[in-house]
Amino acid sequence: MNSKITKTALMLSLMGLSTQLFAQDSGRFSEKSFRTWSVGVHGGVLSQNTIFNGKERDFQTAKETIGYGGFIKKQVLPSLGIQADFLRGKVEGLRSNTGGLDANGDNTYLSGSSYETKIEWSAALTAIYNIANININKENAILTPYVKAGAGYMSAGASTTNVPLSANESYKERWFVPVGAGFKLGVAKGINLDMGYDVNFVKSDKFDGFNYGGRNDKFSYGHIGLEFALGSKEKPQLQNYSSLANLRAQTKEESDELRRALSTAEQNAARDREQYAKDMGDDDNDGVANKFDKCPGTPSGTVVDGSGCPIKVQREIIKETKVVVTEADRKVVDEAIKNLEFDLGKATIRAKSYATLNKVAALLIEKNFSLKLAGHTDNTGSMALNLRLSKERAESIKAYLVSQGANASRIEATGYGPNQPIASNKTADGRQKNRRVEFTLY
């Protein structure tokens, strides 16, 4: 009766502790939902032989038998899971240690002796550490090697045959420490093949019914089984999560997005170049760009104003053999340059610039000067946009001067974009200096 109560209490304690440990998922992976609970079943070989066998043994020969069990697991991190393990079966051995030595000083063993230990039940709580997720091409790992360790409690009883110093025992409960290693192989989404090898260190020297030497007994369990993830089939299993594969997927997505953005930018640039060529062309050859020409199609040789429309009253053009530009003339032009302002990112002249531009127009009319307008920008933005803006601003000044009576044929408007800087574009002050329109009288 007491055994059954203890067994039930142990089961409830293990499940309760597991639930508390598994209550919270890691916030590090909150950006994506995973399946974190799984169950498994397994079967394999129980043996008294382990990889830790010493020179001295209670029984010289192992007799392998079949064991079976299952587990419930909660994955708390991609590399760490907590697992409740359950196992049943029996462990057998032959030829017990007689407690004596032969002529060579080695232990002697008795033929015809044997033992059988039945594991009525065992339960253990173990931590599973995934050493690696071997797959870089998918988010879910294909091969996952792991190690494990924990603590457990079992009920087992031993019976012996022809064994000296034996101590047959009915079922008795005792602690044990399981350690092991293995690997999981993903065979389908949410299904893993689980192969492992466990060594169980029993806190007793009577597990095999042999009471000699005071050494704690141990046994091994090599097993194979299947693990099934619980939850939505649409979600990946957290233990199979590969951060490297996820990084590759994110990098590919970002690269695809960048390629799409570059393709769109190239299409926009081609459209801008086509529109610029159309706007800055002069289909009727009247000296006014199409964008500013309000009277397209004027006959060849027609004198037009800044808007491209014919001038009704023609002015007499005075030819001079020599043009002299004085300091006073240059001062008028310098004042116009100093006061020249445009709307941000546009070719629209602000009203505060009109007064000094009017003086330049009057100077051109009075002295019949020629004027070259050269538009410049900094290197902010695309080359096509800067060339177009610099050209449009120069054309806008030309159109204004012609509207004030200046001779359109004596004014040349050119845009150079960012190609002729006078200061460094690395500073705000330098970029401000590079955004300019130069006036050259001749």
Secondary structure, DSSP 8 states (H G I E B T S, - for coil): -HHHHHHHHHHHHHHHHHHHHTSS--GGGTTS--B-EEEEEEEEEEES--TT--S--SEEEEE-EEEEEEEEEEEEETTEEEEEEEEEEEEEEEEEEEEEE-TTS-EEEEEEEEEEEEEEEEEEEEEEEE---B-SSSSB-SEEEEEEEEEEEEEEEEEEES-TTB--EEEEEEEEEEEEEEEEEEEETTEEEEEEEEEEEES-S-TTSB--TT---EEEEEEEEEEEE-S-TTS-BGGGB-HHHHHHHHHHHHHHHHHHHHHHHHHHHHHHHHHHHHHH--TT-SSS-TTT-SSTT--TT--B-TTS-B-SS-------S-----HHHHHHHHHHHHH--B-TTS--B-GGGHHHHHHHHHHHHHH---EEEEEE--S-S-HHHHHHHHHHHHHHHHHHHHHTT--GGGEEEEE-TTSS-SS-TTSHHHHHHHSEEEEEE-
